[in-house]
Amino acid sequence: MYVESLTGTLSGAEGVRLPPVLRLRLTPDTVPEWLFDTVGKLGLKLQLSLDDADIDQAGQTGGKLIIPGIHGYGTTL
């Protein structure tokens, strides 16, 4: 899946629940400075959980995308 942007409330990191107080907007070109400083410079992968997320999907090749509870729409070309 190719994502233009992903916005949501941070609710967990590496499986540890966090209080939902921080709203993030992630794009391929921008990552919040505090997040990049934490893991980006080291080249680490970090699993984040987001609640109330909005995704702007640019495209998908192959496979079937399943996200429980998602409400979405699509267009055909």
Order of alpha helices (4+ residues) and beta strands (2+ residues): beta-beta-beta
